[in-house]
Amino acid sequence: MGVELPKDHAESHEMEDVNISDLELVYHVREALTSVQSGDNDNYNQLVAVMHLSGRLDPDNRALLEVDKKALSGAVSCIDISHHESLLVSIFGMSMWNYDPDVMDALKGLIISLAASNGKYVDSCLTMLVSNFTPPSYFLDKLKEPHGLERKHQVLSRVHAALKSIFDLVPLAPMRLLPIVVQRMPTVHNKHERLKMIVVYTENMLKLESSAMGELVRSTLLMAVVDRLIDLDMEIGWDDILHDDFSKGIFEMELEDVEEAADDAEQVGDELPSGSLSRKSLSGNLIAELLDSLMVLTFEHLESCEGTGRLIEVFEILLQSFQITVLNAYKSKFAQFVMFYACALDPENCGLRFATMLADVFVSGLYPPLTRMSAVSYLASFLSRARFLSPCFIVSLLKRLVDWCLEYCNILGGDINPKAHRVFYSGCQAIMYVLCFRMRSIMDIPRLKSQLLLMPLETVLKHDLNPLKVCLPSVVSEFLQQSKAARLFTVSETFVFNDLLESELSRAFGGLERLDMFFPFDPCLLKKSDSFIRPNFIYWSMVKTAYHGDEEDNSDEDVDEDNGDHVMVDGMGRSPDEQDLDLNEFEYSLNKMSITPKNSFSCRLDGELRQPMKMPSRIRPSTGPESL
């Protein structure tokens, strides 16, 4: 191969008409490097100047940059940090995003050679590659264009190929990479233009997690992603999405109903009802948009994990991260839906494991009261909202909660004291909340109805601790109305709540954290994320309550009454043969929901995961109206 060397590169880029071989070029570069120690810096300075070439290069300069990098790759043994610091700084400061593929390849080879030549350079090489996870700020908007996407693929494919080569050559490199990746991850405190880098950066983290070296870095990377989700979540205040005047009950504050009200309000120029959830209030919120994109990226990664048979392994890491980070986060709003979606992809393993873990935390005396209250709030919301849970499994967990509450009454007892017995009241409210959503579906299955009627629920709720007076009036009122219709039990005392959402007693047991009003799997307000969650989610408007007339019962409630192990639709059990609905019927009866997973899990109580024979559900995109 013939090349042209620079004659006086410091002043101009004119080329000397001298052709030399690759070997001779390597020798020339080595001589330039070694001559520095004797005080001759001319050739070395020319070499450093070439490293600074960037932007729109003419063919000669592009060729010069390429061959110099290749020559340096063959002369890395002559590089000394004490004599060639300026050269190393230039190399490690280069961005592949600024060059054509040929120059990218030469730079990739140089970085690999440097990392393999001396352990002192490994961290710098890894840092340089990680810095290429994201493009320069000026290139960010180009990622929406075909040319930008092509350049992104060109760069990132080479970055990850270089990382793999370094991992193969330097066995300890993965452990040295982890702190670099975590520390350089963009934060919510960056300037707005840098905030947009979070999604691109996270995409690379997840690509690392799913790569051949993922086994060594998986846990730390996934936990870092969850941490960033929580960071973004916490930046979105409840004031952004919820009005303060709670004049409506929680069952009236559903997103679907509010969306319809919002459309009507727009037509007549009125405001949204007080106390309503509002997705529109998040419109234009950069943090919410970034979190939405990051959640979707995580959902898609979970789908990939399910397809490659790694979902259970990844789920265990996410579950651990959930217990450490999300469970104790103050009223997390969105990040928890990562767990919901993972459970939807594999209900038999992940769904059962998640719910069982939450129940274990609640009944255990080893955890602080706030953690136990948060756990049972998650459990109640999950059991109420997840379409993929069987009535049998829900009843088994309800029995566990009722038994714990009964034992609490027998051991501790006493009179009403919201603060002293806050864990007990949170358990009672969880039971009532779940039954508000599931009572009808349970009572329609004779075997499960018998199990529910045999539970000492009446003993617990009529105890002197009087949870019916302490728990949220809106939950208690709905529960009592359904209990009366279902003849679950009767109460002699008349409860007059005057349509209150909350009371002084409920605020007392909820504490400053207001865990009495924490329903973590309420409808997701993030538009793109909601499209993933919606097909497996139960909205209150879809629930057939116990006080609905029998005339509303029809063939779509066909339930296997022998076991109640089928998946859930509209809060009702359903046989697998009836799950492929006609599209027209689907759009009419379920409105904004999609198809239900085809395989449910049977009633298992051990909470252990097992490898699935195949994916238990095929998630289809929602065919309902677009979200606001």
C-alpha positions as CSV (number, residue, x, y, z in Angstrom):
1,M,0.0,0.0,0.0
2,G,1.4,3.4,-0.9
3,V,0.8,6.5,1.3
4,E,1.9,10.1,1.3
5,L,3.5,11.6,4.4
6,P,3.0,15.2,5.5
7,K,5.9,17.5,4.6
8,D,5.0,20.4,6.8
9,H,1.7,19.6,8.4
10,A,2.0,22.3,11.2
11,E,1.6,25.0,8.5
12,S,-0.3,23.3,5.8
13,H,-1.6,19.9,4.7
14,E,0.4,19.7,1.6
15,M,1.6,16.2,0.9
16,E,5.0,14.9,-0.2
17,D,4.9,12.7,-3.2
18,V,6.7,9.8,-1.5
19,N,5.1,6.3,-1.4
20,I,6.1,3.9,1.4
21,S,4.8,0.5,2.6
22,D,2.7,-0.1,5.7
23,L,5.8,-1.5,7.5
24,E,7.9,1.6,6.6
25,L,5.0,3.8,7.8
26,V,5.0,2.0,11.2
27,Y,8.8,2.4,11.4
28,H,8.4,6.2,10.6
29,V,5.8,6.6,13.4
30,R,7.9,4.7,15.9
31,E,10.8,6.9,15.1
32,A,8.6,10.0,15.6
33,L,7.6,8.6,19.0
34,T,11.1,7.7,20.2
35,S,12.7,10.9,19.0
36,V,10.8,12.9,21.6
37,Q,13.0,11.6,24.3
38,S,16.0,13.1,22.5
39,G,14.3,16.5,22.2
40,D,13.3,16.2,18.5
41,N,9.6,16.9,18.5
42,D,9.0,17.9,14.9
43,N,7.6,14.6,13.5
44,Y,5.8,13.9,16.8
45,N,4.0,17.3,16.6
46,Q,3.0,16.5,13.1
47,L,1.6,13.2,14.2
48,V,-0.4,14.9,17.0
49,A,-1.7,17.5,14.6
50,V,-3.1,14.8,12.3
51,M,-5.1,13.4,15.3
52,H,-6.9,16.7,15.5
53,L,-8.3,16.5,12.0
54,S,-12.1,16.3,12.0
55,G,-15.2,17.6,10.3
56,R,-15.6,17.5,6.5
57,L,-12.2,16.1,5.4
58,D,-11.0,16.0,1.8
59,P,-9.9,12.6,0.5
60,D,-6.2,13.3,1.2
61,N,-6.7,14.3,4.8
62,R,-9.1,11.4,5.4
63,A,-6.6,9.0,4.0
64,L,-3.8,10.6,6.1
65,L,-5.9,10.2,9.3
66,E,-6.7,6.6,8.5
67,V,-3.2,5.5,7.8
68,D,-1.7,7.3,10.7
69,K,-4.1,5.6,13.1
70,K,-3.2,2.2,11.5
71,A,0.5,3.0,11.9
72,L,0.0,4.0,15.5
73,S,-1.7,0.6,16.1
74,G,1.5,-1.1,15.1
75,A,3.6,1.2,17.2
76,V,1.7,1.3,20.5
77,S,4.6,-0.3,22.3
78,C,6.6,2.9,21.8
79,I,3.9,5.1,23.4
80,D,4.8,6.3,26.8
81,I,2.4,8.4,28.8
82,S,5.2,10.5,30.3
83,H,6.4,11.6,26.9
84,H,3.3,11.3,24.7
85,E,0.6,12.7,26.9
86,S,-0.6,15.2,24.2
87,L,-1.0,12.3,21.7
88,L,-2.9,10.2,24.1
89,V,-5.2,13.1,25.0
90,S,-5.9,13.6,21.3
91,I,-6.7,10.0,20.7
92,F,-8.9,9.5,23.8
93,G,-10.8,12.7,22.9
94,M,-11.8,11.6,19.5
95,S,-15.4,10.9,18.6
96,M,-16.3,8.3,16.0
97,W,-19.4,10.3,15.2
98,N,-17.2,12.8,13.4
99,Y,-15.7,10.4,10.9
100,D,-16.4,8.1,8.0
101,P,-16.4,4.3,8.5
102,D,-12.9,3.8,7.3
103,V,-11.5,6.2,9.9
104,M,-13.8,4.7,12.5
105,D,-12.3,1.3,11.8
106,A,-8.8,2.6,12.1
107,L,-9.6,4.3,15.4
108,K,-11.3,1.2,16.7
109,G,-8.2,-0.8,15.9
110,L,-5.9,1.7,17.6
111,I,-8.0,1.7,20.8
112,I,-8.0,-2.1,21.0
113,S,-4.2,-2.1,20.5
114,L,-3.7,0.4,23.2
115,A,-5.8,-1.5,25.7
116,A,-4.0,-4.7,25.0
117,S,-0.5,-3.2,25.1
118,N,-0.5,-1.8,28.6
119,G,-2.9,-2.1,31.5
120,K,-2.4,1.6,32.2
121,Y,-4.4,2.5,29.2
122,V,-7.4,0.1,29.7
123,D,-9.5,2.6,31.7
124,S,-8.8,5.4,29.3
125,C,-9.7,3.2,26.3
126,L,-12.9,2.0,28.0
127,T,-13.8,5.6,28.9
128,M,-13.3,6.7,25.3
129,L,-15.6,4.0,24.0
130,V,-18.3,4.8,26.5
131,S,-18.1,8.4,25.6
132,N,-19.1,7.3,22.1
133,F,-22.3,5.9,23.4
134,T,-23.9,9.2,22.7
135,P,-23.4,11.6,19.8
136,P,-22.1,15.2,20.1
137,S,-24.9,17.6,20.9
138,Y,-25.0,19.1,17.4
139,F,-25.8,15.6,16.0
140,L,-28.7,14.8,18.4
141,D,-31.5,16.1,16.2
142,K,-30.1,14.2,13.2
143,L,-30.9,10.9,14.9
144,K,-34.5,11.4,13.6
145,E,-33.3,11.3,10.0
146,P,-32.2,8.2,8.0
147,H,-28.7,9.5,7.6
148,G,-28.4,10.1,11.4
149,L,-29.7,6.6,12.1
150,E,-27.3,5.1,9.7
151,R,-24.4,6.9,11.4
152,K,-25.6,5.8,14.7
153,H,-25.5,2.2,13.6
154,Q,-22.0,2.6,12.1
155,V,-20.7,4.1,15.3
156,L,-22.3,1.9,17.9
157,S,-21.6,-1.4,16.1
158,R,-17.9,-0.5,16.2
159,V,-18.0,0.7,19.8
160,H,-19.5,-2.6,21.0
161,A,-17.2,-4.7,18.7
162,A,-14.2,-2.8,20.3
163,L,-15.5,-3.5,23.8
164,K,-15.9,-7.2,23.0
165,S,-12.4,-7.4,21.6
166,I,-11.0,-5.7,24.7
167,F,-12.9,-8.0,27.0
168,D,-11.5,-11.0,25.2
169,L,-7.9,-9.6,25.5
170,V,-8.2,-8.2,29.0
171,P,-10.2,-10.5,31.3
172,L,-10.7,-7.9,34.0
173,A,-12.0,-5.2,31.6
174,P,-15.7,-5.9,32.3
175,M,-15.2,-5.1,36.0
176,R,-13.3,-2.0,35.2
177,L,-16.0,-1.0,32.7
178,L,-18.9,-1.1,35.1
179,P,-18.0,2.0,37.2
180,I,-17.2,4.0,34.1
181,V,-20.6,3.2,32.5
182,V,-22.5,4.0,35.7
183,Q,-20.6,7.2,36.5
184,R,-20.9,8.6,33.0
185,M,-24.6,8.0,32.6
186,P,-26.4,11.3,32.0
187,T,-28.4,12.5,35.1
188,V,-31.6,14.5,35.5
189,H,-29.4,17.4,36.6
190,N,-27.9,17.8,33.1
191,K,-28.8,20.6,30.8
192,H,-31.9,19.9,28.7
193,E,-30.0,19.1,25.6
194,R,-27.9,16.5,27.5
195,L,-31.0,15.1,29.1
196,K,-32.0,13.7,25.7
197,M,-28.8,11.6,25.7
198,I,-30.2,9.4,28.5
199,V,-32.3,7.3,26.1
200,V,-29.4,6.8,23.7
201,Y,-27.0,6.0,26.6
202,T,-29.5,3.6,28.2
203,E,-29.9,1.8,24.8
204,N,-26.2,1.1,24.9
205,M,-26.3,-0.1,28.5
206,L,-29.1,-2.6,27.6
207,K,-27.2,-3.7,24.5
208,L,-24.2,-4.5,26.8
209,E,-26.5,-6.4,29.1
210,S,-27.7,-8.6,26.3
211,S,-24.3,-9.2,24.8
212,A,-21.9,-12.0,25.4
213,M,-20.2,-10.1,28.2
214,G,-23.6,-9.3,29.8
215,E,-23.2,-12.2,32.3
216,L,-20.5,-10.2,34.1
217,V,-22.2,-6.8,34.1
218,R,-25.9,-7.6,34.0
219,S,-26.9,-7.0,37.5
220,T,-25.2,-3.6,37.9
221,L,-26.4,-2.3,34.6
222,L,-30.0,-3.2,35.1
223,M,-30.0,-1.7,38.6
224,A,-28.5,1.5,37.2
225,V,-31.3,1.7,34.6
226,V,-33.9,1.3,37.3
227,D,-32.2,3.9,39.4
228,R,-32.4,6.4,36.5
229,L,-36.1,5.6,36.0
230,I,-36.7,6.4,39.6
231,D,-34.7,9.6,39.4
232,L,-36.8,10.8,36.5
233,D,-40.0,9.6,38.2
234,M,-39.2,11.6,41.3
235,E,-38.6,14.8,39.2
236,I,-42.3,14.7,38.2
237,G,-44.3,16.0,41.1
238,W,-47.8,14.8,42.0
239,D,-49.0,18.4,41.5
240,D,-48.2,17.9,37.8
241,I,-50.7,15.2,37.4
242,L,-53.3,15.5,40.2
243,H,-55.5,18.3,41.4
244,D,-55.6,18.9,45.1
245,D,-59.4,19.0,45.6
246,F,-60.3,15.4,46.2
247,S,-64.0,15.7,45.7
248,K,-64.4,12.5,43.8
249,G,-63.9,8.9,45.0
250,I,-60.9,7.0,43.7
251,F,-63.2,4.8,41.6
252,E,-64.4,7.9,39.9
253,M,-60.9,9.2,39.1
254,E,-60.1,6.7,36.4
255,L,-58.1,8.0,33.5
256,E,-60.6,6.7,30.9
257,D,-63.5,8.6,32.4
258,V,-61.4,11.8,32.8
259,E,-60.3,11.6,29.2
260,E,-63.9,11.7,28.1
261,A,-64.6,14.5,30.5
262,A,-61.6,16.4,29.1
263,D,-62.9,16.1,25.6
264,D,-66.3,17.4,26.7
265,A,-64.7,20.2,28.7
266,E,-62.7,21.3,25.7
267,Q,-65.8,21.7,23.6
268,V,-67.6,23.9,26.2
269,G,-64.5,25.6,27.5
270,D,-64.7,24.2,31.1
271,E,-61.9,22.9,33.2
272,L,-61.3,19.3,34.2
273,P,-63.1,18.0,37.2
274,S,-61.3,18.6,40.5
275,G,-59.3,15.7,41.8
276,S,-58.9,14.2,38.4
277,L,-55.8,12.6,36.9
278,S,-54.6,14.4,33.8
279,R,-52.3,13.2,31.1
280,K,-52.6,16.5,29.4
281,S,-50.9,18.2,32.3
282,L,-47.8,16.2,31.4
283,S,-47.8,17.5,27.8
284,G,-44.6,19.3,27.0
285,N,-43.0,18.1,30.2
286,L,-39.5,17.1,29.0
287,I,-38.8,14.8,32.0
288,A,-42.1,12.9,31.5
289,E,-41.3,12.5,27.8
290,L,-37.8,11.2,28.5
291,L,-39.1,8.8,31.1
292,D,-41.8,7.6,28.7
293,S,-39.1,6.9,26.0
294,L,-36.9,5.2,28.6
295,M,-39.8,3.0,29.8
296,V,-40.6,1.9,26.3
297,L,-36.9,1.1,25.7
298,T,-36.9,-1.0,28.8
299,F,-40.2,-2.7,27.8
300,E,-38.7,-3.6,24.4
301,H,-35.6,-5.0,26.1
302,L,-37.8,-7.2,28.3
303,E,-39.5,-8.5,25.2
304,S,-36.1,-9.4,23.7
305,C,-35.2,-11.1,27.0
306,E,-38.4,-13.2,26.8
307,G,-37.7,-14.1,23.3
308,T,-34.2,-15.4,24.1
309,G,-35.3,-17.2,27.3
310,R,-33.5,-14.8,29.6
311,L,-36.6,-13.1,31.1
312,I,-36.6,-15.0,34.4
313,E,-32.9,-14.3,35.0
314,V,-33.4,-10.6,34.2
315,F,-36.6,-10.5,36.3
316,E,-34.8,-11.7,39.4
317,I,-32.4,-8.8,39.1
318,L,-35.3,-6.3,38.5
319,L,-37.1,-7.8,41.5
320,Q,-34.1,-7.2,43.7
321,S,-33.7,-3.7,42.4
322,F,-37.4,-3.1,43.0
323,Q,-37.1,-4.1,46.7
324,I,-34.1,-1.9,47.2
325,T,-35.2,1.2,45.2
326,V,-38.7,1.3,44.0
327,L,-40.6,-0.2,46.9
328,N,-39.3,2.5,49.3
329,A,-39.5,5.4,46.9
330,Y,-42.0,8.0,48.0
331,K,-45.1,7.2,46.0
332,S,-43.4,6.3,42.7
333,K,-45.7,7.0,39.8
334,F,-44.4,5.2,36.7
335,A,-41.2,3.2,37.3
336,Q,-43.1,0.3,38.8
337,F,-44.7,-0.5,35.5
338,V,-41.5,-2.2,34.4
339,M,-42.3,-4.9,36.9
340,F,-45.9,-5.0,35.7
341,Y,-44.9,-5.5,32.1
342,A,-42.3,-8.2,33.0
343,C,-45.1,-10.0,34.8
344,A,-47.4,-9.7,31.9
345,L,-44.8,-11.3,29.6
346,D,-44.6,-14.3,31.9
347,P,-47.5,-14.4,34.4
348,E,-46.9,-18.0,35.5
349,N,-43.4,-17.2,36.7
350,C,-42.8,-13.5,37.1
351,G,-46.4,-12.6,38.0
352,L,-46.6,-15.2,40.8
353,R,-43.1,-14.4,42.0
354,F,-43.8,-10.7,42.3
355,A,-47.1,-11.0,44.1
356,T,-45.7,-13.6,46.5
357,M,-42.7,-11.4,47.3
358,L,-45.0,-8.5,48.1
359,A,-47.1,-10.7,50.4
360,D,-43.9,-12.0,52.1
361,V,-42.7,-8.5,52.9
362,F,-46.1,-7.5,54.3
363,V,-46.6,-10.4,56.7
364,S,-42.9,-10.4,57.8
365,G,-42.1,-8.5,61.0
366,L,-38.5,-8.0,59.8
367,Y,-39.3,-4.9,57.7
368,P,-40.1,-1.4,58.8
369,P,-43.8,-0.4,58.9
370,L,-43.6,1.9,55.9
371,T,-42.0,-0.8,53.8
372,R,-44.7,-3.3,54.8
373,M,-47.5,-0.8,54.0
374,S,-45.9,0.1,50.7
375,A,-45.7,-3.6,49.9
376,V,-49.3,-4.3,50.6
377,S,-50.3,-1.3,48.6
378,Y,-48.4,-2.6,45.6
379,L,-49.9,-6.1,46.2
380,A,-53.5,-4.8,46.3
381,S,-53.0,-2.6,43.2
382,F,-51.3,-5.5,41.3
383,L,-54.0,-8.1,42.2
384,S,-56.7,-5.6,41.2
385,R,-55.3,-4.4,37.9
386,A,-53.4,-7.3,36.3
387,R,-55.6,-9.1,33.7
388,F,-53.3,-12.0,33.6
389,L,-53.8,-13.2,37.2
390,S,-56.2,-16.1,37.8
391,P,-59.0,-15.9,40.4
392,C,-57.6,-18.9,42.1
393,F,-54.3,-17.2,42.8
394,I,-56.0,-14.0,43.9
395,V,-58.1,-15.8,46.4
396,S,-55.1,-17.6,47.8
397,L,-53.4,-14.3,48.5
398,L,-56.5,-12.8,49.9
399,K,-56.7,-15.6,52.4
400,R,-53.2,-15.0,53.4
401,L,-53.9,-11.4,54.1
402,V,-57.1,-12.1,56.0
403,D,-55.4,-14.8,58.1
404,W,-52.6,-12.3,59.0
405,C,-55.1,-9.6,59.9
406,L,-57.1,-12.1,62.1
407,E,-53.9,-13.2,63.9
408,Y,-53.1,-9.5,64.5
409,C,-56.5,-8.9,66.0
410,N,-56.1,-12.0,68.3
411,I,-52.7,-11.1,69.5
412,L,-52.7,-7.3,69.8
413,G,-56.3,-6.2,69.7
414,G,-57.2,-2.9,71.3
415,D,-59.4,0.0,70.1
416,I,-59.1,2.4,67.2
417,N,-55.6,3.8,66.9
418,P,-54.7,4.7,63.3
419,K,-51.0,5.4,64.0
420,A,-50.3,2.4,66.3
421,H,-52.0,-0.1,64.0
422,R,-51.2,1.4,60.6
423,V,-49.8,-1.8,59.2
424,F,-53.0,-3.7,60.2
425,Y,-55.2,-1.0,58.6
426,S,-53.2,-1.0,55.4
427,G,-53.8,-4.8,55.2
428,C,-57.5,-4.4,55.7
429,Q,-57.7,-1.7,53.1
430,A,-55.8,-3.9,50.6
431,I,-58.3,-6.7,51.1
432,M,-61.3,-4.5,50.5
433,Y,-59.7,-2.7,47.5
434,V,-58.9,-6.0,45.8
435,L,-62.5,-7.2,46.4
436,C,-63.9,-4.0,44.9
437,F,-62.3,-5.1,41.7
438,R,-62.5,-8.9,42.0
439,M,-65.5,-9.8,44.2
440,R,-67.9,-10.5,41.3
441,S,-65.5,-12.7,39.4
442,I,-64.7,-14.7,42.6
443,M,-68.4,-15.1,43.6
444,D,-69.3,-16.4,40.1
445,I,-67.0,-19.4,40.7
446,P,-68.7,-21.8,43.3
447,R,-65.5,-23.2,44.6
448,L,-63.8,-19.8,45.1
449,K,-67.0,-18.4,46.4
450,S,-67.0,-21.0,49.2
451,Q,-63.4,-20.2,50.0
452,L,-64.1,-16.5,50.2
453,L,-67.2,-17.1,52.4
454,L,-65.2,-19.3,54.8
455,M,-62.5,-16.6,55.3
456,P,-62.8,-14.9,58.7
457,L,-63.2,-11.5,57.0
458,E,-66.3,-10.5,59.0
459,T,-64.4,-11.2,62.2
460,V,-61.6,-8.9,61.2
461,L,-63.7,-6.0,59.9
462,K,-66.0,-6.1,62.9
463,H,-63.2,-6.1,65.4
464,D,-62.8,-3.3,68.0
465,L,-60.0,-2.0,65.8
466,N,-62.8,-1.0,63.4
467,P,-61.0,-0.9,60.1
468,L,-64.3,0.1,58.4
469,K,-64.0,3.5,60.2
470,V,-60.3,4.0,59.6
471,C,-59.7,3.0,56.0
472,L,-60.4,5.3,53.1
473,P,-64.2,6.0,53.0
474,S,-64.3,5.7,49.2
475,V,-62.9,2.1,49.4
476,V,-65.0,1.1,52.4
477,S,-68.2,2.5,50.8
478,E,-67.6,0.6,47.5
479,F,-66.7,-2.6,49.3
480,L,-69.7,-2.5,51.6
481,Q,-72.0,-1.9,48.6
482,Q,-70.7,-4.9,46.8
483,S,-70.6,-7.0,50.0
484,K,-74.3,-6.3,50.6
485,A,-75.2,-7.3,47.0
486,A,-73.1,-10.4,47.2
487,R,-74.3,-11.3,50.7
488,L,-70.7,-11.6,51.8
489,F,-71.5,-10.3,55.2
490,T,-73.7,-7.6,56.8
491,V,-72.9,-4.8,59.3
492,S,-75.4,-3.5,61.8
493,E,-73.8,-0.1,62.0
494,T,-74.7,2.5,59.4
495,F,-71.7,4.2,57.7
496,V,-72.4,7.7,56.4
497,F,-69.4,8.9,54.4
498,N,-71.1,11.7,52.4
499,D,-69.0,10.8,49.3
500,L,-65.7,11.4,51.1
501,L,-62.6,10.2,49.5
502,E,-60.6,10.3,52.7
503,S,-61.1,11.1,56.4
504,E,-59.1,12.3,59.4
505,L,-58.7,8.6,60.5
506,S,-57.5,7.5,57.1
507,R,-55.0,10.4,56.9
508,A,-53.8,9.4,60.4
509,F,-53.0,5.8,59.4
510,G,-51.5,6.9,56.0
511,G,-49.1,9.2,57.7
512,L,-47.1,12.0,56.1
513,E,-46.4,9.6,53.2
514,R,-50.2,9.2,52.6
515,L,-49.7,5.5,52.0
516,D,-53.5,5.2,52.6
517,M,-53.9,6.8,49.2
518,F,-51.1,5.0,47.4
519,F,-52.4,2.8,44.5
520,P,-49.2,2.3,42.5
521,F,-50.8,0.6,39.5
522,D,-53.4,3.1,38.8
523,P,-53.7,3.9,35.1
524,C,-50.4,4.9,33.5
525,L,-50.3,8.5,32.3
526,L,-47.3,8.1,30.0
527,K,-48.7,7.8,26.5
528,K,-46.2,5.5,24.8
529,S,-45.8,3.3,27.9
530,D,-49.5,3.0,28.3
531,S,-49.7,1.3,24.9
532,F,-47.7,-1.5,26.3
533,I,-49.5,-1.7,29.6
534,R,-53.1,-1.3,28.4
535,P,-53.6,-4.7,26.8
536,N,-53.1,-6.4,30.1
537,F,-54.7,-3.8,32.4
538,I,-58.1,-3.7,34.1
539,Y,-59.8,-0.3,34.2
540,W,-62.5,0.3,36.8
541,S,-65.0,1.0,34.0
542,M,-64.5,-2.6,32.8
543,V,-65.2,-4.2,36.2
544,K,-68.6,-5.9,36.7
545,T,-69.4,-5.3,40.3
546,A,-71.4,-7.5,42.6
547,Y,-74.4,-5.1,42.5
548,H,-74.7,-5.2,38.7
549,G,-77.9,-7.0,37.6
550,D,-77.9,-10.5,36.4
551,E,-79.3,-9.3,33.1
552,E,-75.8,-8.0,32.3
553,D,-74.4,-11.5,32.5
554,N,-73.8,-13.0,29.1
555,S,-71.8,-15.6,27.2
556,D,-68.6,-13.6,27.5
557,E,-68.5,-14.6,31.2
558,D,-68.0,-18.2,30.4
559,V,-65.9,-19.5,33.3
560,D,-64.5,-22.9,34.2
561,E,-66.3,-23.1,37.5
562,D,-64.3,-26.2,38.6
563,N,-61.0,-24.3,39.3
564,G,-61.1,-20.6,38.4
565,D,-57.6,-20.9,37.1
566,H,-58.1,-19.0,33.8
567,V,-56.8,-15.6,33.0
568,M,-58.9,-12.5,33.6
569,V,-60.9,-10.2,31.3
570,D,-63.0,-7.4,32.6
571,G,-62.4,-8.7,36.1
572,M,-63.9,-12.1,35.1
573,G,-62.4,-15.5,34.5
574,R,-62.3,-16.7,30.9
575,S,-61.6,-19.9,29.1
576,P,-58.7,-19.9,26.6
577,D,-60.9,-20.9,23.7
578,E,-62.8,-17.7,23.9
579,Q,-59.9,-15.3,24.1
580,D,-59.5,-14.6,20.3
581,L,-62.3,-12.1,20.0
582,D,-63.7,-11.0,16.8
583,L,-62.1,-7.6,16.1
584,N,-65.4,-5.7,15.9
585,E,-66.6,-7.2,19.1
586,F,-63.2,-6.5,20.7
587,E,-63.4,-2.8,19.8
588,Y,-66.9,-2.4,21.1
589,S,-66.8,-4.4,24.3
590,L,-63.2,-3.6,25.5
591,N,-62.9,-0.2,23.8
592,K,-59.3,0.6,24.7
593,M,-58.0,-2.8,25.6
594,S,-56.2,-5.4,23.6
595,I,-56.1,-9.2,23.6
596,T,-55.6,-11.2,26.8
597,P,-52.6,-13.6,27.3
598,K,-53.6,-17.0,26.2
599,N,-52.0,-19.1,28.9
600,S,-52.6,-18.4,32.6
601,F,-50.9,-20.1,35.5
602,S,-52.7,-22.5,37.8
603,C,-52.9,-21.9,41.5
604,R,-49.4,-22.3,42.9
605,L,-48.4,-21.0,46.3
606,D,-44.7,-21.8,46.5
607,G,-43.6,-18.6,44.7
608,E,-40.8,-20.4,42.9
609,L,-39.9,-19.6,39.3
610,R,-39.7,-22.2,36.6
611,Q,-38.5,-22.0,33.0
612,P,-41.5,-21.7,30.7
613,M,-42.1,-24.1,27.9
614,K,-43.0,-21.1,25.7
615,M,-44.1,-17.6,26.0
616,P,-47.4,-17.6,27.8
617,S,-48.9,-14.6,26.0
618,R,-48.6,-12.8,22.7
619,I,-48.8,-9.1,23.3
620,R,-50.7,-7.4,20.6
621,P,-50.7,-3.6,20.1
622,S,-53.8,-1.8,21.3
623,T,-56.3,-1.1,18.6
624,G,-58.3,1.3,20.7
625,P,-58.5,5.1,20.2
626,E,-55.2,7.0,20.6
627,S,-54.4,8.2,24.1
628,L,-54.5,11.9,24.8
